[in-house]
Amino acid sequence: MFSLLLALLPEETWPLLLVVAGLLVLVGARRLGLGLLGLVVFLALATPFLGALVSEVLAQLTPTQQYLVMLAGGLFFCLSLVRLLLGRAVYAQVMGHLIYDLLRWPFRLLGWLLRQRPR
């Protein structure tokens, strides 16, 4: 979750993250510092490729499919925010309710269609 939060930071903050990673290694938090360093290097190398890939893939989709991708991205962002702010237990509860509603929806639709049928 921390890496997702760092991925949302602008490119101008990457040198600061490198300094923080170096300080973490100096004070003894070697694993955390090297992990942060690896994440910054990965973001620096992967950002141009992922940006080009995403723009090419989205250009091939129809507007309806683009809206569905944006909706899924927004849902993922909201769920990530819930997990970050409220914790794993609340995230698991929210996911359980969402999956339950998703599984219940076809049966509710079928019941609504059967009630609407003229007699």
Residue pairs with C-beta under 8 A, 6 or more apart in sequence:
1 80
1 83
1 84
3 39
4 80
5 84
6 17
6 36
6 39
6 40
6 43
7 43
9 17
11 47
14 40
14 43
14 44
17 36
17 39
17 40
18 37
18 40
20 33
20 36
21 33
21 34
21 36
21 37
21 40
22 33
22 37
23 33
24 30
24 32
24 33
24 36
25 33
25 34
25 37
26 33
58 66
58 69
61 69
79 91
79 94
79 95
82 90
82 91
82 94
83 90
83 91
